[in-house]
Amino acid sequence: MQTNLSTSVRPGRRTDTLSKFKKRILKNWHLYLFILPTLTYFIVFHYTPIYGVQIAFKNFNPAMGILGSPWAGLMHFERFFNSPMFEQIIFNTLLLSLYELALFPIPILFALSLNELSNGFFKKSVQMITYAPHFISVVVTVGMIVALLHPSTGIVNRLIELLGGERVHFLTEPGWFKSVFVLSGTWQQLGWNSIIYIAALSSINPELHEAATIDGATRLQRVFYINIPGIAPTIIILFILSIGSFMTIGFEKVYLLQNQLNQESSEVIQTYVYKSGLLQAQYSFSAAVGLFNSLINLTLLITVNTIAKRISGTSLW
């Protein structure tokens, strides 16, 4: 009898849940309609292509299609791991990623400094100047870098000569590639990356600063004990998101700055996938390398998210 009662109750609960869900959709249909374009974008361009990941485990032949191509197992992964380029590519990618991660606090410091400015006109001018480089295309940015760092006509080398130094071949010496790539990227994204932190700082209750000022707290103390704790959840979330793309270096900029002289320092996973996949038509091999890179990012994302949740209680999920 108990079994019959339990089986008779469950369908009723499911019906109630479905009806409540339908009512919620009908009540907030305009909100669901608002997120529909974004949802469609991710389904079409991010989830649907996952179907093609299986070519990493096949000897893909365009004439036979994805389903008709023969299985190869882990052959392409083993080929990549045994490749003489493996260590160099992984080392360059890791070093560039760590370099960028080391500069992660710079937008935070910039936002904290900008928040302390009292002159409204000067503050808005600085914001406009620092936001503008974000909207410059990668091609134009690389053109500016080449013009500024040119060994004979570049302004940077002219200044080095005026100060008594020797000209530096920034774009052809492998040792300079990582610094040029990362520092130029930090300059271009500094203002844009600080927007979220500035918004988080604006949400801090001003009464906290008033009370701290009455108690005799200095401006630096208010930054350390009010502003930084107030934006700490935002910092943690953005740090987790940056770890999720830890092994993903911007392909366009690396490829445009790359040449035969600095290739030993500039060859990363993304450029290697492009050359082996599109230029050499090794589709299965390049898919395997790309999948390996994505799995590393996913593992790092889950690990850092779990650690952040246990330590601070703030996480993506």
C-alpha positions, 0 to 999 in steps of 0.5 A: 500500500505504501508503494502505491501511495508513493507512486501515486503522489509523484506524478502529482508533484511533477505536474505541480512543478511543471505548472509553476514553471509555466506560470513563472515563464508566462509571468516573466516572459519579457525577461526570458525574451530578453535573454533569448538572443544571448542564449541562442548565440551560445547554443549556436556558436559554443555548444553546437560545435562541440559535436565536431570535437570527435574528429580529435579521435578520428582520422578526419577526411572531409570527403567522408564527413565526421561520422564516416571518418575512421576512429584513431583513438588517442593517436593524435594526442600521443603524436602531440605529446611526443612532438619535439615542439611540445615542450617549447609550445607548452613553456611559451604558453605557460610563461605568457599566461603567468606573465599576464596573471602577474599583472592581474592586480594592475586594473584593481590598483588603477580603479582604487586610485581613480576612485580616490580622485576628487576632481571630476573633470580630471577623473573623467578625462583619465577614464576616457583616455584609458578606455579608448585603447580597448576599442582599437583593433588588434591590427592597428595596435600591432601597427602602433607597436611596430612603429614605436619599437622600430629599431631605426625610426621608432620613438622608443629607440630614439629615446634610448639613444638620447639617454646614451643607450644602444638601440634594441631590436624589440621585435626580433629578439626572442627575449623581448617578445613576452614583455612587448606582448604582455605590457602592450596588452595591459596598456590596451585593456587597463581602463576597460578591465577597471570598469567592473572594479569602479562599479563595485567601488561605487556600490560601497556605502559612503557612511562607512567612509564617513564613520572611518574618517570620524574615527581618525582613519587615513585615506590609505587605511580606508582603502585597505579596510573598506574599499578592498574588502568591499570589492573582494568578491568581484576580484575573486570572481574575475580572477576565477574567470581569468584562470578559466582562460589561463592557457588561451593566449590571444591568437591574432596579436601573437601571430601578427607580432611573430616572425622567424627570429622570435618564433622560439619565444612566440610559438604558443598553442593557438598559433601551432593549432592554426599552422597545423590545422588550417595551413597544413590541413591536419584537422584531427591533429589540431583538434586534439591539440585544441581539446587538450588546451581546453581540458587544461583550462576546464581543470584549472577553472574547477580547481580554482573555483573550488578553492575560492569557495572553501576559502572565501565563500565566493565562487562561480557556482 
